[in-house]
Amino acid sequence: MDTGRKLSPVNSIKKQFSVPCGAPKSKFLSVKRLISPFFRFTKLDLQGIRWRFGCIAFPSAVIAERRSQCSDRLLDLALVLIERTRRTPVPAVLMERGVPEWINRWPGEHYRLLTALVQELAPQRVVEIGTFTGMSSMAITAALPAAGRLTTFDIMHWSEIAKAQGGANSEPTCFRAEDFTTGTVTQVVADLADLRTAQAYAEVLRNAEFIFVDGPKDGVFERRLLDNFRVIGLHAGTLLMFDDIRLLNMVEIWDEIDLPKLDLTGFGHFTGTGLVEWQ
């Protein structure tokens, strides 16, 4: 009986090439010969992906076998974060200080996600690596619990960073001198890619429940930073967020992280957002 329901293109193809039980073997072989060229073309195309990536000098890590898997904790956290971020606005203090309008974009920018994550974790100690204009710093501090503290590291003092950018389009710092008088946020001018420096601040790093890594993405710093984390030994369970993991200099470094991790780019920064659970 014709019910009037149309077959989908896939089901239509299946119907055309399906072989009933007990059908002659010759009929099955004919069908196999008919469709096998498509599989050969597919195989060749998959093999050609590596060649095409090579032509554009794309890092081999993109098509390398994944070195680690996600953890249940990260999956559970991601589900909660996506819903929380939908209800989390950019902190008012940022808007009051004249930040660019694009900071409100989500998904695509990580500021709302960062605020929601700190709200969810309610950490007592947070470390940020890469102060820059202070937008991420303020997104974090606005969400800290009453006793929470942020230590932000950079190789330049916050008051000098905007000047160093130069040009009419440089972004001014969001910080004000009074932001550092309450004890909620502290900036340390130091290079954590240097092992001796990292060891000097080992306790600060070990005590952090959440570390936001937003360094130079130069293909060197982040790899040395991770090596230093291994030397000083972060506490198991410390949560790290890496910014810009889809930039070319970061793709291979992200792939090399042999820890539970989750690429949350679709709900974070358009240039990449990655969560890592330290073990």
C-alpha positions in Angstrom: 0.0 0.0 0.0 1.3 3.4 -1.0 1.3 5.5 2.2 2.5 8.6 0.2 5.7 8.8 2.3 8.8 9.5 0.2 12.1 7.7 0.7 15.1 9.8 1.6 17.9 9.9 -0.9 19.9 7.5 1.2 17.1 5.0 1.7 16.3 5.3 -2.0 19.8 4.2 -2.9 19.7 1.4 -0.3 16.5 0.1 -1.8 17.9 0.1 -5.3 21.0 -1.8 -4.3 19.7 -4.0 -1.5 20.2 -7.8 -2.1 17.5 -10.1 -0.6 18.5 -13.1 1.4 19.0 -16.0 -0.9 19.6 -13.9 -4.0 22.0 -15.3 -6.5 25.6 -14.6 -5.8 26.1 -13.2 -9.3 23.6 -10.5 -8.6 25.4 -9.5 -5.4 28.7 -9.3 -7.3 27.2 -7.1 -10.0 26.0 -4.6 -7.3 29.4 -4.7 -5.7 31.1 -4.0 -9.0 28.7 -1.1 -9.6 29.3 0.7 -6.3 33.0 -0.1 -5.7 34.4 2.7 -7.8 32.8 5.2 -5.4 34.7 3.7 -2.5 37.9 3.7 -4.5 37.5 7.4 -5.2 36.7 8.1 -1.5 39.9 6.2 -0.5 42.0 8.2 -2.9 40.4 11.4 -1.7 41.1 10.6 2.0 44.7 9.8 1.1 45.0 13.1 -0.7 44.0 15.1 2.3 47.5 14.7 3.8 49.0 15.9 0.5 46.7 18.9 0.3 47.5 19.9 3.9 51.2 19.6 3.1 50.8 22.0 0.2 49.5 24.7 2.5 52.1 23.9 5.2 49.4 23.0 7.6 50.8 21.3 10.8 50.7 17.5 10.7 49.1 17.6 14.1 45.8 18.3 12.5 45.6 14.9 11.0 47.7 13.1 13.6 46.1 10.5 15.9 44.7 12.2 19.0 47.1 11.8 22.0 44.5 12.0 24.7 40.8 11.8 25.4 38.4 14.0 27.2 37.4 13.2 30.8 33.9 12.9 32.3 34.6 16.0 34.4 35.4 18.1 31.3 32.3 16.9 29.5 30.1 17.6 32.5 31.7 21.0 32.9 31.2 21.9 29.3 27.5 21.1 29.4 27.0 23.2 32.4 29.1 26.1 31.0 27.2 26.3 27.7 24.0 26.8 29.5 25.4 29.1 32.2 27.2 31.3 29.5 23.8 31.8 27.7 22.6 33.6 30.9 25.9 35.4 31.8 26.5 38.9 30.5 29.8 40.5 30.1 30.7 42.1 33.5 29.3 45.6 33.8 32.7 47.0 34.8 34.1 46.1 31.4 31.4 47.9 29.6 31.8 50.9 31.8 35.4 51.2 30.8 34.7 51.5 27.1 35.8 48.1 25.8 35.1 47.3 22.2 31.5 46.2 21.4 32.7 42.8 20.0 33.5 41.7 23.5 29.8 40.9 23.8 30.0 38.4 21.0 29.3 34.8 22.0 30.1 32.3 20.7 33.1 33.8 19.0 34.7 35.6 22.0 35.5 33.9 25.3 34.8 36.7 27.8 31.3 35.5 28.8 32.5 31.9 28.8 35.4 32.9 31.0 33.1 34.7 33.5 30.7 31.8 33.5 33.6 29.3 34.1 34.9 31.2 37.2 31.3 31.5 38.5 30.9 27.7 38.2 34.3 26.8 39.7 34.2 29.4 42.5 38.0 29.1 42.8 39.9 30.7 45.7 43.1 31.1 43.6 43.3 31.9 39.9 46.4 32.5 37.7 46.3 34.3 34.3 49.3 34.1 32.0 49.2 37.1 29.7 47.7 40.3 31.2 47.7 42.4 28.0 44.8 44.9 28.1 43.2 43.4 31.2 39.9 42.4 29.6 40.2 38.8 30.6 41.6 39.7 34.0 38.5 41.8 34.7 36.1 39.1 33.4 37.7 36.7 35.9 37.9 39.0 38.9 34.3 40.1 38.4 33.2 36.5 38.9 35.5 35.5 41.8 34.0 34.6 45.2 34.5 37.1 48.0 37.8 35.5 49.1 39.0 34.8 45.6 42.3 36.1 44.3 43.8 36.5 40.8 47.5 36.7 40.0 48.1 37.7 36.4 51.6 37.3 34.9 53.1 39.3 32.0 56.6 40.3 30.9 55.4 44.0 30.9 53.7 46.1 33.6 50.0 46.6 32.9 50.5 50.4 32.6 53.1 50.0 29.9 51.4 47.4 27.7 49.1 49.8 25.9 51.9 52.3 25.3 54.1 49.5 23.9 51.5 48.6 21.3 51.7 52.0 19.6 49.6 53.3 16.8 46.1 54.8 16.7 44.4 51.5 16.9 46.1 50.2 20.0 43.7 49.0 22.7 44.0 50.9 26.0 44.3 49.0 29.3 41.1 48.3 31.2 42.9 48.5 34.5 42.9 51.5 36.8 45.5 51.9 39.6 42.7 51.4 42.2 42.1 47.9 40.9 45.3 46.8 42.6 44.6 48.3 46.0 42.0 45.7 47.2 44.2 42.6 47.0 41.8 40.9 44.6 44.1 41.1 41.6 47.9 41.2 41.6 50.2 41.5 38.6 53.6 39.9 38.5 56.1 41.0 35.8 57.9 37.7 35.1 58.6 35.3 32.2 57.2 31.9 33.2 58.8 30.3 30.2 62.0 30.5 32.1 62.3 27.5 34.4 64.0 29.3 37.3 61.3 32.0 37.2 58.5 29.4 37.2 60.2 27.7 40.2 60.3 31.0 42.0 56.5 31.2 41.7 55.9 27.5 42.0 53.6 27.9 45.1 51.5 30.5 43.3 51.0 28.1 40.4 50.5 25.0 42.5 47.8 26.8 44.6 45.8 27.8 41.6 42.6 25.9 41.0 42.2 27.5 37.5 44.9 28.8 35.1 44.1 30.8 32.1 46.9 30.7 29.5 46.8 33.5 27.0 50.5 34.0 26.1 52.2 35.1 22.9 51.4 31.9 20.8 54.9 32.1 19.2 55.4 28.4 19.0 57.9 28.4 21.9 56.5 30.0 25.0 53.5 27.7 25.6 55.6 24.6 25.0 58.2 25.7 27.6 55.4 26.7 30.0 54.0 23.3 29.9 57.4 21.7 30.4 57.8 24.0 33.5 54.4 23.0 34.8 55.6 19.4 34.7 58.8 20.2 36.5 57.2 22.1 39.4 54.2 19.8 39.5 50.7 21.3 39.4 48.1 19.8 41.6 46.0 17.0 40.1 42.7 18.3 39.0 43.9 21.9 38.2 41.8 23.2 35.3 43.6 25.1 32.5 42.1 27.0 29.7 44.3 27.7 26.6 43.3 30.6 24.3 43.8 30.6 20.6 44.5 26.8 20.2 43.4 27.0 16.5 46.2 29.4 15.5 48.9 27.7 13.4 51.6 28.1 16.1 49.3 26.5 18.7 47.8 23.6 16.8 50.7 21.2 17.3 51.3 22.3 20.9 47.6 21.6 21.7 47.9 18.2 20.0 50.9 17.3 22.1 49.2 17.8 25.4 48.8 14.3 26.7 46.2 15.1 29.3 42.4 15.0 29.4 41.3 17.9 27.2 38.4 19.3 25.3 38.3 21.7 22.4 35.5 24.1 23.2 36.1 26.4 20.3 32.5 26.3 19.1 31.4 27.8 22.4 34.5 30.0 23.1 37.0 32.1 21.1 36.7 31.8 17.3 40.5 31.4 17.3 40.3 28.5 19.7 39.4 27.7 23.3 40.7 24.5 24.9 40.2 23.1 28.4 42.7 20.8 30.1 42.5 18.8 33.3 45.9 18.4 34.9 46.9 15.0 36.1 
